[in-house]
Amino acid sequence: EDRGVSEQRYHQLLNFAVDGVLIGTHDGIIVEANACMCQLFGLARETLIGRHIGEMPFTPESVAASPFLFEALYRGELVVSERTILRRDGSQVNVEMHSKMMPDGSLQSIYHDITQRRLAERAVLEMRRMLEEAQRMAKLGAWKYDVANKEHVWTEEVYRIYGVGRDFDVNDLDACFSHYAPECRAVIREAFKCAITVGKPYELELAFVRASGERVWVRSSARPIVENDRVIRVDGNLMDVTERRRTQ
């Protein structure tokens, strides 16, 4: 009787868990699944019990990217992986799994639904792609400079305007300024210095030389960000205005 009560409490605890819990034998045969796990798979508990974990409805692509690592589990390692579940109704669920071999040799996995996180990440990537495309079409790049750390960050369009690759050292200010035409370098240097030291914004149209040697015109602007009377960051834009200058 005591054993029956203990098992009942055990099942109640499993079903109270907000994540999916899957317990299997040493060979990967499922012996227990909580309510959340059944919901994630879209299958009844009776359907899961007795089946091998490899028979679960994971998409082939996600299994190929994150294969079963039984040998690692047998070595006592914690295996963290991600897969996609394809339910019978056609819906998909992205899960993050933490698997471990228990002292008795059984295997236990905790499944966490990360579908919304992945959707949010994809939305951010799509917005970034759209922003980069808009910048490319407008020939307008953005940059920011961390004054304390002396670190520059550029968008893809700034690299395109410069005509350089990702291996270009954006933190080398001398290299950055060297792409301005010789007669304009002192102007941009002084403007940048005033931006980071006294918080003076600027907007200048200057002659510029791409890495290929092509001479163009750019509009370089900067907006210092000040906190507690100190410039902490400078946000800026770099725009290729060559076509407009040629039509004037």
Disulfide bonds with the S-S distance in Angstrom:
none
